[in-house]
Amino acid sequence: MKKEFMKNSLYVMIIICVIGFIIIFSSGAIGKSMQYNYLQKYENAVPSNQLERYLNDITSNFRTAGQVISTLGGFGILLCGYAHYKEL
């Protein structure tokens, strides 16, 4: 029972870490998509410097969120690996 729980928690942490990396690497595409939606919302009446700032802020926010998620997943992987090592 305990080994099965450790194995399942290791899988969950690996998935969380991978999701974080996916968010990091796709933050540019997500930012561009949200920039396009922002431009459509205000019917092309947005100054270019404000649009560029919006893109940089959104991309940075998603990159930071991905880093936090992947870091938590990585630490979880290390803790699960250590717990599994102690069981051997």
Sine and cosine of phi, psi and omega as CSV:
sin_phi,cos_phi,sin_psi,cos_psi,sin_omega,cos_omega
0.00,0.00,-0.72,0.69,-0.05,-1.00
-0.93,0.36,-0.63,0.78,0.02,-1.00
-0.92,0.39,-0.61,0.79,0.03,-1.00
-0.91,0.42,-0.64,0.77,0.05,-1.00
-0.90,0.44,-0.67,0.74,0.01,-1.00
-0.91,0.42,-0.64,0.77,0.01,-1.00
-0.92,0.40,-0.67,0.74,0.02,-1.00
-0.92,0.40,-0.63,0.77,0.03,-1.00
-0.93,0.38,-0.55,0.84,0.08,-1.00
-0.90,0.44,-0.68,0.73,0.04,-1.00
-0.88,0.47,-0.66,0.75,0.01,-1.00
-0.89,0.45,-0.69,0.73,0.00,-1.00
-0.91,0.41,-0.59,0.80,0.06,-1.00
-0.90,0.43,-0.68,0.74,0.03,-1.00
-0.90,0.44,-0.67,0.74,0.03,-1.00
-0.89,0.46,-0.67,0.74,0.01,-1.00
-0.90,0.43,-0.67,0.74,0.01,-1.00
-0.91,0.42,-0.65,0.76,0.05,-1.00
-0.87,0.49,-0.65,0.76,0.05,-1.00
-0.88,0.48,-0.68,0.73,0.03,-1.00
-0.92,0.40,-0.61,0.80,0.05,-1.00
-0.89,0.45,-0.67,0.74,0.04,-1.00
-0.90,0.44,-0.66,0.75,0.01,-1.00
-0.87,0.49,-0.77,0.64,-0.10,-0.99
-0.97,0.25,-0.35,0.94,0.03,-1.00
-0.97,-0.24,0.20,0.98,-0.02,-1.00
-0.90,0.44,-0.55,0.84,0.05,-1.00
-0.90,0.43,-0.71,0.70,0.01,-1.00
-0.92,0.39,-0.63,0.77,0.04,-1.00
-0.90,0.43,-0.66,0.75,0.03,-1.00
-0.89,0.45,-0.69,0.73,0.03,-1.00
-0.89,0.46,-0.66,0.75,0.01,-1.00
-0.90,0.44,-0.69,0.72,0.01,-1.00
-0.94,0.35,-0.53,0.85,0.07,-1.00
-0.91,0.42,-0.68,0.73,0.03,-1.00
-0.88,0.47,-0.69,0.73,0.03,-1.00
-0.90,0.44,-0.62,0.78,0.04,-1.00
-0.90,0.44,-0.65,0.76,0.01,-1.00
-0.92,0.39,-0.64,0.77,0.03,-1.00
-0.93,0.36,-0.56,0.83,-0.02,-1.00
-0.90,0.44,-0.64,0.77,-0.02,-1.00
-0.98,-0.18,0.31,0.95,0.15,-0.99
0.79,0.61,0.76,0.65,0.08,-1.00
0.88,0.48,0.35,0.94,-0.01,-1.00
-0.97,-0.26,0.63,0.78,-0.03,-1.00
-0.92,-0.38,0.74,-0.67,0.07,-1.00
-0.89,0.46,0.54,-0.84,-0.10,-0.99
-0.91,0.42,-0.57,0.82,0.01,-1.00
-0.93,0.36,-0.56,0.83,0.05,-1.00
-0.94,0.34,-0.60,0.80,0.02,-1.00
-0.91,0.40,-0.65,0.76,0.03,-1.00
-0.92,0.40,-0.64,0.76,0.03,-1.00
-0.91,0.42,-0.65,0.76,0.04,-1.00
-0.88,0.48,-0.70,0.72,0.02,-1.00
-0.88,0.47,-0.71,0.70,-0.01,-1.00
-0.90,0.43,-0.65,0.76,0.00,-1.00
-0.91,0.41,-0.72,0.69,-0.02,-1.00
-0.90,0.43,-0.71,0.71,0.00,-1.00
-0.88,0.47,-0.67,0.74,0.02,-1.00
-0.90,0.43,-0.65,0.76,0.01,-1.00
-0.90,0.45,-0.70,0.72,0.01,-1.00
-0.93,0.37,-0.60,0.80,0.04,-1.00
-0.90,0.44,-0.67,0.74,0.02,-1.00
-0.91,0.41,-0.68,0.74,0.03,-1.00
-0.89,0.46,-0.66,0.75,0.04,-1.00
-0.90,0.43,-0.61,0.79,0.03,-1.00
-0.92,0.40,-0.66,0.75,0.02,-1.00
-0.90,0.43,-0.71,0.70,-0.02,-1.00
-0.90,0.43,-0.70,0.71,-0.01,-1.00
-0.94,0.35,-0.53,0.85,0.06,-1.00
-0.92,0.39,-0.69,0.72,0.05,-1.00
-0.89,0.46,-0.67,0.74,0.05,-1.00
-0.90,0.44,-0.63,0.77,0.02,-1.00
-0.91,0.42,-0.69,0.73,0.06,-1.00
-0.91,0.42,-0.59,0.81,0.06,-1.00
-0.90,0.44,-0.63,0.77,0.04,-1.00
-0.89,0.45,-0.70,0.72,0.01,-1.00
-0.89,0.45,-0.69,0.73,0.00,-1.00
-0.92,0.40,-0.66,0.76,0.03,-1.00
-0.92,0.40,-0.63,0.77,0.05,-1.00
-0.90,0.43,-0.65,0.76,0.03,-1.00
-0.91,0.41,-0.67,0.74,0.02,-1.00
-0.90,0.43,-0.63,0.78,0.03,-1.00
-0.92,0.39,-0.62,0.78,0.04,-1.00
-0.89,0.45,-0.66,0.75,0.00,-1.00
-0.92,0.39,-0.44,0.90,0.02,-1.00
-0.96,0.29,-0.47,0.88,-0.01,-1.00
-0.96,0.28,0.00,0.00,0.00,0.00
